[in-house]
Amino acid sequence: MTAGLWEHWVLPGIWVTIQLTVYSAALATVVAFGVGMARTHRLWIVRFVAGFYTEVFRGTSALILMFWIFFVLPQLAGWSLVPMWAAVLALGLSYGAYGAEVVRGALGAVAPAQREAGVALSFTPWQRMRLIMLPQAVPEMIPPFSNLLIELLKGTALVSLLGIGDVSFAAYLVRLATQESAQIYAITLVIYFVIAFLLTRGMRALERKTKAGIGQRPDPGIGIMRKLNIRQRTETAPVPTSTGGGGA
């Protein structure tokens, strides 16, 4: 792959993919928290509407939703979105529905005694949510949110069907120009992996920070260096010798 193709197609495609991921993740986060908290509301009608939204968007193809927003909505509403924002809207609404279930489950996992303590302190429902429920639930949301974020990153490849020049669309154009499928798609796999790895490490750091904020000890995990250190200590540790007592 020549330097010109890399500079004019692939590098801009990487930037477009990052933008799509960031914008869609921001929208999905807002939707997830709004709908997820609505699923725990005391009014049944609010729970019903939030549940209906979740079921509809979880059961709808993100690709078809993207086509519907970009091609059908202009005919119904009389106005249209540029491809980038149509893709962001479709991805954000779809993955926000999955995230809403994560929020609902994490809030439901908070101990009932914590809610009762808020009632005893005469906190309003919003104060209980903001001061008691969310600080304890957010650290538990981050690992599944991390998985959804990686799935969202990979889902951005769908936007190439709208003609958006993301990294997958750039790879397709380079393949047409060079007829080198193996090289360009191997590079594309590496690009997605690197972005996903950086996102995972960032979410891991956020998880440690949120747990430390509520006094929980972060899970250190078992990394490569930690495994090597444990193995080295095990191999160099002195072997205990048994001392036998002598009888007279």
Secondary structure as GFF3:
##gff-version 3
##sequence-region A 1 248
A	DSSP	alpha_helix	3	5	.	.	.	ID=ss1
A	DSSP	pi_helix	6	10	.	.	.	ID=ss2
A	DSSP	alpha_helix	11	38	.	.	.	ID=ss3
A	DSSP	alpha_helix	44	58	.	.	.	ID=ss4
A	DSSP	alpha_helix	62	67	.	.	.	ID=ss5
A	DSSP	pi_helix	68	72	.	.	.	ID=ss6
A	DSSP	alpha_helix	73	77	.	.	.	ID=ss7
A	DSSP	alpha_helix	83	108	.	.	.	ID=ss8
A	DSSP	alpha_helix	112	120	.	.	.	ID=ss9
A	DSSP	alpha_helix	125	128	.	.	.	ID=ss10
A	DSSP	pi_helix	129	133	.	.	.	ID=ss11
A	DSSP	alpha_helix	134	155	.	.	.	ID=ss12
A	DSSP	three_ten_helix	156	162	.	.	.	ID=ss13
A	DSSP	alpha_helix	167	178	.	.	.	ID=ss14
A	DSSP	alpha_helix	181	213	.	.	.	ID=ss15
A	DSSP	alpha_helix	224	236	.	.	.	ID=ss16
###
